[in-house]
Amino acid sequence: MKPSHILTRACTPLLALLLTTAALPAQNAAPAPPLVLGTAWYPEQWPESRWDADLDLMQKAGIHMVRVGEFAWSRMEPSEGDYELDWLDHAVAAAARHNIVTVIGTPSAAPPAWLTQKYPETLRTKEDGRKDEHGNRTQFNWADPKYRQLARAVAEQLAKRFGHNPNVVGWQIDNEYGDNSYDAATKAQFQAWLKARYGTLDNLNTRWTTSYWSETYQNWDQVPIQTGYGNPGLLLSWKRFVSDTWRSYQKNQTEVIRANSANQFITTNMMGLFDGYDHYTVGQDLDIISWDDYVGTGQLDPYKNGIAHDLMRGILRKNFWVMETQPGSVNWSPNNNTLDKGEVRAMAWHDIGHGADAVSYWQWRSALNGQEEYHGTLVGADGTPVPLYTEVAQLGQEFVKAGPVLAGTSVHSDVAILHSYDSRWAINWQRHNKAYDPVAEIYSYYKPLRDLAQSIDIVNPSVSLSQYKLVVAPGLNVLSEEEGKNLIAYVEQGGNLVLGQRSGMKDVDNGLQTNRQPGPLVPLLGGRVEQYYSLIDPVPVSGAWGNSSSKEWAEQLSASSPDTKVLMTYGKSNGWLDGQPAAITRKVGKGSITYIGAWLDEPAMKNAAKWMADMSGVAAKFGPVPAGVDVYPREGDHGKVFILVNFAKSPQKVALPTAMTDVLKGGAIHTVDLPVYGVAVLSEAK
């Protein structure tokens, strides 16, 4: 950005003093370090005379990135076609003077009042038929052509101004996609989407079995929107339409940004385990995945949070950013407790361990008004640091130390868990037992396997699986023909596949497979599910993994091949399950396939996980550690780096498998002492 370009605009006295002559070269921020510490900054809420004081505090804390602009549409375009971006130019330049780079958020998550008043059709229609109103956010209709036109126009203006600014490193499209519209025009778009997908009504009627309950359609405009209780094919199609519409909504802005920018990434901030749309569909057009990581009430659960990290990393199967995370507390949870002293630091290293290259706090400073006044910050409304500031400043110093060692490293796993939004939606629409939670099912497998392997990928069942020694599919309810072929090829090529309960029940249209579970995998398994049972009382199970019980769900299995072995058997219960197989396995060449029909308790799942690891050759990448200590391996061309975080309630001593370099403290060590929430970053040279 040229100084003469800046000085043609109105400047505050402070800026004028700093930029007194056009002969001075523009100052560019130093490149962001390999590990980026960031925060969400809202310069539009504060006088420009205050900016440098805030940015100075950021710089002293080691913050190298600010995200700006994502809620500032009314400041960027105060009336239609009247774009005012000088203030944002000044903000980017001010950040650069403090060696802070900028990510710009396009402002379409919060349309200005003039827009929704002038174009009321851009307001979304809620499911109950009421129009949303101005005064909140996400009140727009993501499918409305006029809204897309206006959102694209402001994104284009931003890209033309900042697309080649060296101090702007990336773009965030919108903010936390989520709310849909149920208006007549959107329904017509959905019907057109169905026509494009199915071609003919005869095809749709056949694949949805609409002869059931006289649901047969004679015209496309007869097809309704259903979101909860309805034809399973219709429910799944609506969610796929929602996902495709978010993808096209996003592309509407990314196209003009890419056309007017260079050397800048594009992302959007997703929401972890949120299932409002298919993240694999929406994420495929982005350069990196980023997401907003919050605990809410209570303390960090490293397993549940780890699932979310690994899911986000698996969308593009590469490192990601945490674009927002809580600085101590939030304001929207039932009880907004503050994380313990040291826990915010531990959580940040937990993020890095799972593959994050950036951790950014929402938000920098308390807003003087608005719906989130009580949300945690790093600086209070008075402009002075809150107690947490020093903990984040410690992170800033540590990121600088560890960044060169972690640069170019990523997570490499021998174990993959398969995850599909189709399957999660399908189970949630027809739980059959209200306690059956598909995410809890994934968790039951994830926790013991992660303790053993210390690294897990969570990926879509359509991706190549050849690099994994073990692939586990809990609740893979919807299994397309292509996905089935992918799993068969994996096993036949020597892979070890474990299917969890309710797997392989549905086809691509959310209809029942013509084969019993696990559908196309029955011949490979040499067995099948004879019947499934929702449970009121737990059913006893025993066998290779000890004595256990199955809660909420049990599937009666059978073996049709002589080399299919029974691993677990049900005890006396409802008569139907008595003495019947609960888990079976079969060797297929150098590979294997296993089906677990019981929802095993935690001790049995721990034994089952050990069996899976042993038979597939999976071993811990670091070695054994005390309970409560999390290990995160990252690997690169120059060797392995291990991050250790102690989430136990007491200090822990960890013996290292070999001498390693203590990256944060320096020196070679053989053991490390970790206080509660203690962190160690250890490098092992090749």
C-alpha positions as CSV (number, residue, x, y, z in Angstrom):
1,M,0.0,0.0,0.0
2,K,1.5,3.3,-1.1
3,P,1.7,6.2,1.5
4,S,0.3,8.6,-1.0
5,H,-2.7,6.3,-1.3
6,I,-3.2,6.5,2.5
7,L,-2.7,10.3,2.7
8,T,-5.5,11.0,0.2
9,R,-7.9,10.0,2.9
10,A,-8.9,11.6,6.2
11,C,-6.4,10.5,8.9
12,T,-6.4,11.0,12.6
13,P,-3.6,13.3,14.0
14,L,-1.8,10.1,15.2
15,L,-1.8,8.6,11.8
16,A,-0.8,11.8,10.2
17,L,2.1,12.1,12.5
18,L,3.3,8.6,11.7
19,L,2.9,9.1,8.0
20,T,4.2,12.6,7.5
21,T,5.8,12.2,4.2
22,A,5.1,10.2,1.1
23,A,8.8,9.6,0.8
24,L,8.6,7.0,3.7
25,P,8.1,3.5,2.4
26,A,5.0,1.6,3.4
27,Q,5.6,-0.7,6.4
28,N,4.8,-4.3,5.9
29,A,4.3,-6.7,8.8
30,A,6.9,-9.4,9.3
31,P,5.7,-12.7,7.9
32,A,3.6,-14.6,10.3
33,P,5.6,-17.3,12.2
34,P,4.9,-21.0,11.7
35,L,2.7,-21.1,14.7
36,V,0.3,-18.2,14.7
37,L,-1.3,-16.6,17.8
38,G,-4.2,-14.4,16.9
39,T,-7.3,-12.6,18.0
40,A,-10.5,-11.2,16.7
41,W,-10.3,-7.4,16.6
42,Y,-13.1,-5.0,15.9
43,P,-11.5,-1.6,15.1
44,E,-14.9,-0.3,13.8
45,Q,-16.1,-0.3,17.4
46,W,-13.4,2.0,18.8
47,P,-11.9,5.4,18.0
48,E,-8.9,5.2,15.6
49,S,-6.9,7.0,18.3
50,R,-7.2,3.9,20.4
51,W,-6.0,1.4,17.9
52,D,-2.3,1.7,18.4
53,A,-2.6,1.1,22.2
54,D,-4.6,-2.1,21.5
55,L,-2.2,-3.3,18.9
56,D,0.8,-2.5,21.1
57,L,-0.7,-4.8,23.8
58,M,-1.3,-7.5,21.2
59,Q,2.3,-7.2,20.0
60,K,3.6,-7.5,23.5
61,A,1.6,-10.7,24.0
62,G,3.1,-12.2,20.8
63,I,-0.1,-11.9,18.8
64,H,0.8,-11.9,15.1
65,M,-2.7,-12.1,13.4
66,V,-6.0,-10.2,13.7
67,R,-9.2,-11.2,12.0
68,V,-11.3,-8.1,11.2
69,G,-14.4,-7.1,9.3
70,E,-16.7,-10.0,9.5
71,F,-19.5,-8.0,11.2
72,A,-18.8,-4.6,9.8
73,W,-21.0,-4.4,6.7
74,S,-22.8,-1.3,7.9
75,R,-19.4,0.4,8.3
76,M,-18.1,-0.8,4.9
77,E,-21.2,0.0,3.0
78,P,-23.4,2.5,5.0
79,S,-25.8,2.8,2.0
80,E,-26.2,0.8,-1.1
81,G,-23.2,1.2,-3.4
82,D,-21.4,3.7,-1.1
83,Y,-18.3,1.8,-0.1
84,E,-16.2,3.2,2.7
85,L,-13.1,1.1,3.2
86,D,-10.5,3.8,4.2
87,W,-10.9,2.9,7.9
88,L,-10.1,-0.7,7.1
89,D,-7.1,0.4,5.1
90,H,-5.9,2.3,8.2
91,A,-6.6,-0.7,10.5
92,V,-4.6,-3.1,8.3
93,A,-1.7,-0.6,8.1
94,A,-1.8,0.0,11.9
95,A,-1.7,-3.7,12.6
96,A,1.3,-4.0,10.2
97,R,3.2,-1.4,12.1
98,H,3.0,-3.8,15.1
99,N,4.1,-6.8,12.9
100,I,0.6,-8.2,12.9
101,V,-1.0,-9.6,9.7
102,T,-4.7,-9.5,8.9
103,V,-7.3,-11.9,7.9
104,I,-10.4,-10.1,6.5
105,G,-13.8,-11.6,7.1
106,T,-16.4,-10.9,4.4
107,P,-19.4,-9.2,6.3
108,S,-22.3,-11.2,4.9
109,A,-23.2,-12.8,8.3
110,A,-24.7,-9.6,9.5
111,P,-26.4,-7.5,6.8
112,P,-27.0,-3.8,7.5
113,A,-30.5,-2.4,8.2
114,W,-30.8,-0.5,4.9
115,L,-30.4,-3.8,3.0
116,T,-33.0,-5.9,4.8
117,Q,-35.4,-2.9,4.8
118,K,-35.0,-2.2,1.1
119,Y,-35.0,-5.8,0.1
120,P,-37.2,-7.7,2.6
121,E,-37.0,-10.8,0.4
122,T,-33.4,-11.2,1.6
123,L,-34.6,-12.0,5.2
124,R,-34.8,-15.7,5.9
125,T,-38.1,-17.4,6.6
126,K,-38.0,-19.5,9.8
127,E,-39.4,-23.0,9.8
128,D,-42.6,-21.8,11.5
129,G,-43.2,-19.3,8.6
130,R,-42.2,-16.1,10.4
131,K,-39.7,-13.7,8.8
132,D,-36.5,-13.1,10.7
133,E,-35.7,-9.5,11.7
134,H,-32.9,-7.0,11.8
135,G,-31.0,-6.7,15.1
136,N,-29.2,-10.0,15.4
137,R,-27.0,-11.9,12.9
138,T,-27.6,-14.6,10.3
139,Q,-31.0,-13.2,9.5
140,F,-30.4,-13.5,5.8
141,N,-31.7,-16.0,3.3
142,W,-28.6,-17.8,2.0
143,A,-30.5,-19.0,-1.2
144,D,-31.8,-15.5,-2.2
145,P,-30.4,-14.2,-5.5
146,K,-30.6,-10.5,-4.4
147,Y,-28.7,-11.2,-1.2
148,R,-26.1,-13.1,-3.0
149,Q,-25.7,-10.2,-5.5
150,L,-25.2,-7.7,-2.6
151,A,-22.8,-10.0,-0.7
152,R,-20.7,-10.6,-3.8
153,A,-20.5,-6.9,-4.5
154,V,-19.1,-6.0,-1.1
155,A,-16.7,-9.0,-1.2
156,E,-15.5,-7.8,-4.6
157,Q,-14.8,-4.3,-3.4
158,L,-12.8,-5.7,-0.5
159,A,-10.8,-8.0,-2.8
160,K,-10.1,-5.1,-5.2
161,R,-8.8,-3.0,-2.3
162,F,-6.9,-5.7,-0.3
163,G,-6.4,-8.6,-2.6
164,H,-2.7,-7.7,-3.2
165,N,-2.0,-6.1,0.1
166,P,1.0,-8.0,1.6
167,N,-0.3,-7.4,5.1
168,V,-3.5,-9.3,4.4
169,V,-2.8,-13.1,4.4
170,G,-6.2,-14.5,4.1
171,W,-10.0,-14.3,3.9
172,Q,-12.7,-15.7,6.0
173,I,-16.0,-16.1,4.1
174,D,-19.0,-15.0,6.2
175,N,-19.1,-16.4,9.8
176,E,-20.3,-19.7,11.2
177,Y,-22.7,-20.9,8.5
178,G,-25.9,-22.3,10.0
179,D,-29.4,-20.9,9.5
180,N,-31.5,-21.9,6.5
181,S,-34.6,-20.4,5.0
182,Y,-37.9,-22.1,4.3
183,D,-39.6,-19.6,2.0
184,A,-41.5,-20.5,-1.2
185,A,-38.6,-19.4,-3.5
186,T,-36.1,-21.6,-1.6
187,K,-38.6,-24.6,-1.8
188,A,-38.7,-24.0,-5.6
189,Q,-34.9,-24.1,-5.7
190,F,-35.0,-27.4,-3.7
191,Q,-37.5,-28.9,-6.2
192,A,-35.2,-27.9,-9.1
193,W,-32.3,-29.4,-7.3
194,L,-34.3,-32.7,-6.9
195,K,-35.1,-32.7,-10.6
196,A,-31.4,-32.2,-11.5
197,R,-30.4,-35.1,-9.2
198,Y,-33.1,-37.6,-10.0
199,G,-34.0,-36.7,-13.5
200,T,-37.6,-38.0,-13.4
201,L,-40.3,-38.3,-10.9
202,D,-40.6,-42.0,-11.5
203,N,-36.9,-42.4,-10.5
204,L,-37.4,-40.3,-7.3
205,N,-40.6,-42.1,-6.4
206,T,-38.9,-45.5,-6.8
207,R,-35.8,-44.6,-4.8
208,W,-37.8,-43.0,-2.0
209,T,-40.5,-45.8,-2.0
210,T,-43.2,-43.1,-2.1
211,S,-45.9,-45.7,-2.6
212,Y,-45.7,-45.9,1.2
213,W,-48.5,-43.7,2.8
214,S,-49.5,-42.5,-0.7
215,E,-46.5,-40.2,-0.9
216,T,-46.2,-40.6,-4.6
217,Y,-45.5,-37.3,-6.5
218,Q,-47.0,-36.4,-9.9
219,N,-45.4,-32.9,-10.1
220,W,-42.1,-31.6,-8.8
221,D,-43.8,-28.7,-7.0
222,Q,-45.7,-31.2,-4.8
223,V,-42.4,-32.1,-3.0
224,P,-42.3,-30.4,0.4
225,I,-39.5,-29.4,2.7
226,Q,-39.3,-31.7,5.7
227,T,-36.6,-31.5,8.4
228,G,-37.5,-33.9,11.2
229,Y,-40.2,-36.6,10.7
230,G,-40.7,-37.6,7.1
231,N,-39.7,-39.8,4.3
232,P,-36.0,-40.7,4.9
233,G,-35.1,-40.0,1.3
234,L,-36.7,-36.6,1.4
235,L,-35.0,-35.7,4.7
236,L,-31.6,-36.6,3.4
237,S,-32.2,-34.8,0.1
238,W,-33.0,-31.6,2.0
239,K,-29.8,-31.8,4.0
240,R,-27.8,-32.4,0.8
241,F,-29.5,-29.4,-0.8
242,V,-28.7,-27.3,2.2
243,S,-25.0,-28.3,1.9
244,D,-24.9,-27.7,-1.8
245,T,-26.5,-24.3,-1.3
246,W,-24.0,-23.3,1.4
247,R,-21.3,-24.4,-1.0
248,S,-22.7,-22.2,-3.9
249,Y,-23.3,-19.3,-1.4
250,Q,-19.6,-19.6,-0.5
251,K,-18.4,-19.9,-4.1
252,N,-20.4,-16.7,-4.9
253,Q,-17.9,-14.8,-2.8
254,T,-14.7,-16.9,-3.3
255,E,-14.9,-16.4,-7.1
256,V,-14.6,-12.6,-6.9
257,I,-11.9,-12.8,-4.2
258,R,-9.8,-15.2,-6.2
259,A,-10.2,-13.1,-9.3
260,N,-8.9,-10.0,-7.5
261,S,-6.2,-11.4,-5.2
262,A,-3.0,-13.4,-5.0
263,N,-1.1,-15.3,-2.4
264,Q,-3.9,-15.2,0.1
265,F,-5.8,-18.2,1.5
266,I,-9.6,-18.5,1.7
267,T,-11.4,-20.2,4.5
268,T,-14.5,-20.1,6.6
269,N,-14.9,-20.7,10.3
270,M,-16.7,-24.0,10.8
271,M,-18.1,-25.3,14.1
272,G,-16.6,-28.7,14.9
273,L,-19.3,-31.3,15.5
274,F,-22.1,-29.1,14.2
275,D,-24.0,-31.1,11.6
276,G,-26.2,-28.4,10.0
277,Y,-24.5,-29.1,6.7
278,D,-22.0,-31.5,5.2
279,H,-18.6,-30.1,5.9
280,Y,-17.0,-32.3,3.2
281,T,-19.2,-30.7,0.6
282,V,-18.6,-27.1,1.7
283,G,-15.0,-27.5,2.6
284,Q,-13.8,-28.9,-0.8
285,D,-13.4,-25.4,-2.3
286,L,-11.4,-23.9,0.5
287,D,-7.7,-23.5,0.8
288,I,-7.6,-24.4,4.5
289,I,-10.2,-25.4,7.1
290,S,-10.6,-23.3,10.2
291,W,-13.1,-23.7,13.0
292,D,-14.3,-22.2,16.2
293,D,-13.3,-24.2,19.3
294,Y,-15.3,-23.5,22.5
295,V,-15.8,-25.5,25.7
296,G,-18.8,-23.7,27.1
297,T,-19.7,-25.0,30.5
298,G,-17.2,-27.1,32.4
299,Q,-13.6,-28.0,31.5
300,L,-11.9,-29.2,28.4
301,D,-12.5,-32.9,27.6
302,P,-9.4,-33.7,25.5
303,Y,-11.2,-36.6,23.8
304,K,-14.4,-34.9,22.8
305,N,-12.5,-31.8,21.7
306,G,-10.0,-34.1,20.0
307,I,-12.7,-35.7,17.9
308,A,-13.8,-32.2,16.7
309,H,-10.2,-31.3,15.8
310,D,-9.6,-34.6,14.0
311,L,-12.9,-34.2,12.1
312,M,-12.0,-30.7,11.0
313,R,-8.4,-31.8,10.0
314,G,-9.9,-34.7,8.0
315,I,-12.0,-32.5,5.7
316,L,-9.1,-31.5,3.6
317,R,-6.7,-34.0,5.3
318,K,-4.2,-31.3,6.2
319,N,-3.4,-28.8,9.0
320,F,-6.0,-26.3,10.0
321,W,-6.6,-23.1,11.9
322,V,-8.5,-22.5,15.1
323,M,-10.1,-19.2,14.0
324,E,-11.9,-18.6,17.3
325,T,-11.4,-20.1,20.8
326,Q,-12.6,-19.0,24.2
327,P,-10.3,-16.7,26.3
328,G,-11.4,-18.2,29.6
329,S,-15.1,-18.1,29.3
330,V,-18.1,-17.6,27.0
331,N,-21.4,-15.9,27.5
332,W,-23.9,-18.3,25.8
333,S,-23.6,-21.5,27.9
334,P,-26.0,-22.4,30.8
335,N,-23.1,-21.8,33.2
336,N,-20.3,-19.7,31.9
337,N,-17.5,-20.7,34.2
338,T,-14.0,-19.7,33.4
339,L,-11.4,-22.3,32.5
340,D,-8.9,-23.0,35.2
341,K,-5.6,-21.1,35.4
342,G,-3.3,-22.8,33.0
343,E,-6.1,-24.6,31.1
344,V,-6.3,-22.0,28.3
345,R,-2.6,-22.6,27.6
346,A,-3.1,-26.4,27.8
347,M,-6.0,-26.1,25.4
348,A,-3.9,-24.1,22.9
349,W,-1.2,-26.8,22.8
350,H,-3.9,-29.5,22.6
351,D,-5.0,-27.6,19.4
352,I,-1.5,-27.5,18.0
353,G,-1.1,-31.2,18.8
354,H,-4.1,-32.1,16.7
355,G,-2.8,-30.3,13.7
356,A,-3.6,-26.6,14.2
357,D,-1.1,-24.1,12.9
358,A,-3.0,-21.1,14.4
359,V,-4.9,-20.4,17.6
360,S,-7.0,-17.2,17.7
361,Y,-9.0,-15.8,20.6
362,W,-12.5,-14.4,20.4
363,Q,-12.4,-11.6,21.2
364,W,-9.7,-9.1,21.9
365,R,-11.6,-6.5,23.9
366,S,-15.0,-6.4,25.6
367,A,-17.6,-4.6,23.5
368,L,-19.3,-1.7,25.3
369,N,-22.8,-3.0,24.2
370,G,-24.3,-5.8,22.2
371,Q,-25.4,-9.4,22.8
372,E,-22.0,-10.7,24.0
373,E,-21.0,-8.1,26.6
374,Y,-20.1,-10.9,29.1
375,H,-18.0,-13.0,26.8
376,G,-14.4,-13.6,27.8
377,T,-11.7,-11.3,26.3
378,L,-8.0,-10.6,26.7
379,V,-8.6,-6.9,27.4
380,G,-11.5,-5.3,29.3
381,A,-13.8,-2.6,28.2
382,D,-11.4,-0.1,29.9
383,G,-8.6,-1.2,27.6
384,T,-6.4,-2.8,30.2
385,P,-5.5,-6.5,30.2
386,V,-7.5,-9.0,32.1
387,P,-5.7,-11.7,34.2
388,L,-5.7,-14.2,31.3
389,Y,-3.6,-11.8,29.2
390,T,-0.4,-13.0,30.8
391,E,-1.2,-16.7,30.1
392,V,-1.8,-15.9,26.4
393,A,1.4,-13.8,26.4
394,Q,3.2,-17.0,27.6
395,L,1.8,-18.8,24.7
396,G,3.1,-16.1,22.4
397,Q,6.6,-16.6,23.6
398,E,6.3,-20.4,23.4
399,F,4.9,-20.3,19.9
400,V,7.9,-18.3,18.8
401,K,10.3,-20.9,20.4
402,A,8.4,-24.0,19.1
403,G,7.4,-22.6,15.7
404,P,10.7,-23.4,13.8
405,V,10.6,-27.0,15.1
406,L,6.9,-27.5,14.2
407,A,7.2,-25.8,10.9
408,G,6.3,-28.2,8.1
409,T,5.0,-30.9,10.4
410,S,1.6,-32.5,10.4
411,V,-0.3,-35.4,12.0
412,H,0.4,-38.8,10.5
413,S,-2.0,-41.6,11.8
414,D,-2.1,-45.3,11.4
415,V,-5.8,-45.4,12.5
416,A,-8.8,-43.8,10.8
417,I,-12.3,-43.5,12.0
418,L,-14.9,-43.2,9.2
419,H,-17.4,-40.4,9.6
420,S,-20.3,-39.3,7.4
421,Y,-22.9,-36.6,7.8
422,D,-25.4,-38.8,5.9
423,S,-25.1,-41.5,8.6
424,R,-25.3,-39.1,11.5
425,W,-28.4,-37.5,10.1
426,A,-30.0,-40.8,9.3
427,I,-29.5,-42.2,12.8
428,N,-30.7,-39.0,14.5
429,W,-33.9,-39.0,12.4
430,Q,-34.6,-42.6,13.4
431,R,-32.8,-43.2,16.6
432,H,-35.2,-46.0,17.6
433,N,-33.8,-45.5,21.1
434,K,-33.7,-41.8,22.2
435,A,-30.5,-42.4,24.0
436,Y,-28.7,-43.6,20.8
437,D,-26.3,-40.7,20.0
438,P,-24.2,-41.3,16.9
439,V,-21.5,-38.9,18.2
440,A,-21.4,-40.8,21.5
441,E,-21.0,-44.0,19.5
442,I,-17.9,-42.6,17.7
443,Y,-16.6,-41.4,21.1
444,S,-16.8,-44.9,22.5
445,Y,-14.4,-46.2,19.9
446,Y,-12.3,-43.0,19.7
447,K,-11.2,-42.7,23.3
448,P,-9.6,-46.1,23.8
449,L,-8.1,-46.2,20.3
450,R,-6.5,-42.8,20.8
451,D,-5.0,-43.8,24.1
452,L,-3.3,-46.7,22.3
453,A,-2.4,-45.1,19.0
454,Q,-1.9,-41.5,20.2
455,S,-3.1,-40.2,16.8
456,I,-6.3,-40.8,14.8
457,D,-7.6,-39.4,11.6
458,I,-11.3,-38.9,11.1
459,V,-12.2,-39.1,7.4
460,N,-15.0,-39.5,4.9
461,P,-15.6,-43.2,3.8
462,S,-15.0,-42.2,0.2
463,V,-11.3,-41.2,0.5
464,S,-8.3,-43.5,-0.1
465,L,-7.6,-45.6,3.0
466,S,-4.5,-47.5,1.8
467,Q,-2.2,-45.7,4.3
468,Y,-4.1,-46.9,7.4
469,K,-3.3,-50.1,9.3
470,L,-6.7,-50.0,10.9
471,V,-10.0,-48.4,9.8
472,V,-13.0,-48.2,12.2
473,A,-16.5,-47.3,11.1
474,P,-18.9,-46.8,14.1
475,G,-22.4,-46.2,13.0
476,L,-21.7,-46.0,9.2
477,N,-25.4,-46.2,8.7
478,V,-25.7,-44.9,5.1
479,L,-23.3,-46.7,2.8
480,S,-23.3,-45.9,-0.9
481,E,-22.2,-48.4,-3.5
482,E,-19.0,-46.5,-4.2
483,E,-18.2,-46.3,-0.5
484,G,-18.9,-50.1,-0.1
485,K,-16.4,-50.8,-3.0
486,N,-13.8,-48.6,-1.3
487,L,-14.1,-50.5,2.0
488,I,-14.0,-53.9,0.2
489,A,-10.9,-52.8,-1.8
490,Y,-9.2,-51.7,1.5
491,V,-9.7,-55.1,3.1
492,E,-8.7,-57.1,0.0
493,Q,-5.5,-55.1,-0.2
494,G,-4.6,-56.0,3.4
495,G,-6.4,-53.5,5.5
496,N,-8.2,-54.2,8.8
497,L,-11.8,-52.9,8.9
498,V,-13.9,-52.8,12.0
499,L,-17.6,-52.0,11.7
500,G,-19.6,-50.7,14.6
501,Q,-23.3,-51.1,15.3
502,R,-25.9,-49.9,12.8
503,S,-23.4,-49.9,10.0
504,G,-24.3,-50.7,6.4
505,M,-28.0,-50.5,7.0
506,K,-29.0,-47.8,4.5
507,D,-28.3,-47.0,0.8
508,V,-27.4,-43.7,-0.8
509,D,-31.1,-42.5,-0.6
510,N,-31.5,-43.4,3.1
511,G,-33.5,-46.5,2.2
512,L,-32.9,-49.9,3.6
513,Q,-30.3,-52.0,1.8
514,T,-31.7,-55.0,0.0
515,N,-29.1,-57.1,2.0
516,R,-29.2,-57.2,5.7
517,Q,-26.5,-55.3,7.6
518,P,-23.8,-54.6,6.7
519,G,-25.3,-54.5,3.2
520,P,-22.7,-54.9,0.4
521,L,-20.1,-56.0,3.0
522,V,-22.0,-59.2,4.0
523,P,-20.1,-61.5,1.5
524,L,-16.8,-60.2,2.7
525,L,-17.7,-60.5,6.4
526,G,-19.2,-64.0,6.0
527,G,-21.9,-63.0,8.3
528,R,-24.7,-60.5,8.9
529,V,-27.1,-58.9,11.3
530,E,-30.1,-61.0,11.8
531,Q,-32.0,-58.5,13.8
532,Y,-31.5,-55.3,15.9
533,Y,-32.9,-54.6,19.3
534,S,-33.5,-51.3,21.1
535,L,-32.8,-52.0,24.8
536,I,-34.3,-50.8,28.0
537,D,-32.1,-52.8,30.3
538,P,-28.4,-53.6,29.5
539,V,-27.8,-57.1,28.0
540,P,-24.8,-59.2,29.2
541,V,-22.0,-59.9,26.7
542,S,-18.9,-62.0,27.2
543,G,-16.0,-63.4,25.2
544,A,-12.6,-62.4,23.9
545,W,-12.9,-58.9,25.4
546,G,-14.1,-59.9,28.8
547,N,-17.4,-59.7,30.5
548,S,-19.5,-56.7,29.6
549,S,-22.9,-55.4,28.9
550,S,-24.5,-53.8,25.9
551,K,-26.6,-50.6,26.6
552,E,-29.3,-49.1,24.5
553,W,-28.7,-51.3,21.4
554,A,-27.8,-54.9,20.5
555,E,-27.6,-56.6,17.1
556,Q,-28.0,-60.3,16.8
557,L,-25.3,-61.6,14.4
558,S,-24.8,-64.8,12.5
559,A,-21.8,-66.4,10.7
560,S,-22.3,-67.9,7.3
561,S,-18.7,-68.6,6.4
562,P,-16.8,-71.4,8.3
563,D,-13.8,-69.1,8.8
564,T,-15.9,-66.3,10.4
565,K,-15.1,-66.4,14.1
566,V,-17.3,-65.3,17.0
567,L,-15.5,-63.0,19.4
568,M,-18.3,-62.0,21.8
569,T,-21.7,-63.6,22.7
570,Y,-24.8,-62.3,24.4
571,G,-25.9,-63.8,27.7
572,K,-29.4,-64.4,28.9
573,S,-31.7,-61.4,28.2
574,N,-34.8,-61.2,26.0
575,G,-34.6,-64.7,24.6
576,W,-33.8,-63.6,21.1
577,L,-30.3,-62.6,22.0
578,D,-29.5,-65.4,24.4
579,G,-26.3,-67.2,23.3
580,Q,-26.2,-65.3,20.0
581,P,-23.0,-63.7,18.5
582,A,-22.4,-60.1,19.4
583,A,-19.1,-59.6,17.5
584,I,-17.6,-61.6,14.6
585,T,-14.4,-61.4,12.6
586,R,-13.0,-62.9,9.4
587,K,-9.5,-62.9,7.9
588,V,-9.4,-61.9,4.2
589,G,-6.0,-62.6,2.8
590,K,-3.6,-60.3,4.8
591,G,-6.6,-58.1,5.8
592,S,-9.6,-58.6,8.1
593,I,-13.2,-57.5,8.6
594,T,-14.9,-57.3,12.0
595,Y,-18.4,-56.4,13.0
596,I,-19.4,-55.4,16.5
597,G,-23.1,-55.4,17.1
598,A,-23.1,-54.5,20.8
599,W,-22.7,-51.1,22.4
600,L,-19.9,-52.3,24.8
601,D,-19.2,-50.7,28.1
602,E,-15.9,-48.8,28.6
603,P,-13.7,-51.7,30.0
604,A,-14.7,-54.0,27.2
605,M,-14.2,-51.3,24.6
606,K,-10.7,-50.8,26.0
607,N,-10.0,-54.5,25.6
608,A,-11.5,-54.4,22.1
609,A,-9.4,-51.5,21.1
610,K,-6.2,-53.4,22.3
611,W,-7.3,-56.4,20.2
612,M,-7.8,-54.1,17.2
613,A,-4.4,-52.5,17.6
614,D,-2.6,-55.8,18.2
615,M,-4.1,-57.6,15.2
616,S,-3.4,-54.6,12.9
617,G,0.1,-53.8,14.1
618,V,-0.8,-50.4,15.5
619,A,1.5,-49.1,18.3
620,A,1.8,-45.9,20.2
621,K,4.0,-43.4,18.4
622,F,5.6,-42.1,21.6
623,G,5.2,-45.0,24.1
624,P,3.3,-45.4,27.3
625,V,2.4,-42.4,29.4
626,P,0.6,-41.9,32.7
627,A,-3.2,-41.7,32.7
628,G,-4.3,-38.1,32.0
629,V,-1.3,-37.2,29.9
630,D,-2.1,-36.6,26.3
631,V,0.5,-37.2,23.6
632,Y,0.3,-35.5,20.2
633,P,2.8,-36.6,17.5
634,R,3.6,-34.4,14.5
635,E,6.0,-35.4,11.8
636,G,8.0,-33.6,9.1
637,D,11.0,-33.9,6.9
638,H,13.3,-33.2,9.8
639,G,11.8,-35.7,12.3
640,K,9.1,-36.1,14.9
641,V,7.9,-33.6,17.4
642,F,5.8,-34.7,20.4
643,I,3.6,-32.4,22.4
644,L,2.7,-33.6,25.9
645,V,-0.1,-32.0,27.9
646,N,-1.1,-33.1,31.5
647,F,-4.9,-33.1,31.9
648,A,-4.7,-35.2,35.1
649,K,-5.6,-33.7,38.4
650,S,-2.1,-34.2,39.8
651,P,1.5,-33.7,38.5
652,Q,2.9,-36.4,36.4
653,K,6.4,-37.7,35.6
654,V,6.9,-39.1,32.1
655,A,9.8,-41.3,31.1
656,L,10.8,-40.6,27.5
657,P,11.4,-43.5,25.1
658,T,14.7,-41.9,24.1
659,A,16.6,-38.8,24.8
660,M,14.8,-35.8,23.3
661,T,15.3,-32.0,23.1
662,D,13.1,-29.9,25.3
663,V,12.0,-27.3,22.9
664,L,10.5,-24.8,25.4
665,K,13.2,-25.1,28.1
666,G,16.2,-26.2,26.1
667,G,18.5,-29.2,26.6
668,A,18.4,-32.9,26.2
669,I,16.2,-34.8,28.6
670,H,15.2,-38.4,29.4
671,T,12.2,-37.6,31.7
672,V,9.8,-34.7,31.9
673,D,7.8,-33.4,34.9
674,L,4.4,-32.1,34.1
675,P,2.4,-30.1,36.6
676,V,-1.4,-29.9,36.3
677,Y,-2.0,-28.5,32.8
678,G,1.7,-28.7,32.2
679,V,3.0,-28.7,28.6
680,A,6.2,-30.1,27.0
681,V,7.3,-29.9,23.4
682,L,9.9,-32.5,22.6
683,S,11.8,-33.0,19.3
684,E,13.4,-36.2,18.1
685,A,15.8,-35.6,15.2
686,K,16.0,-38.1,12.4
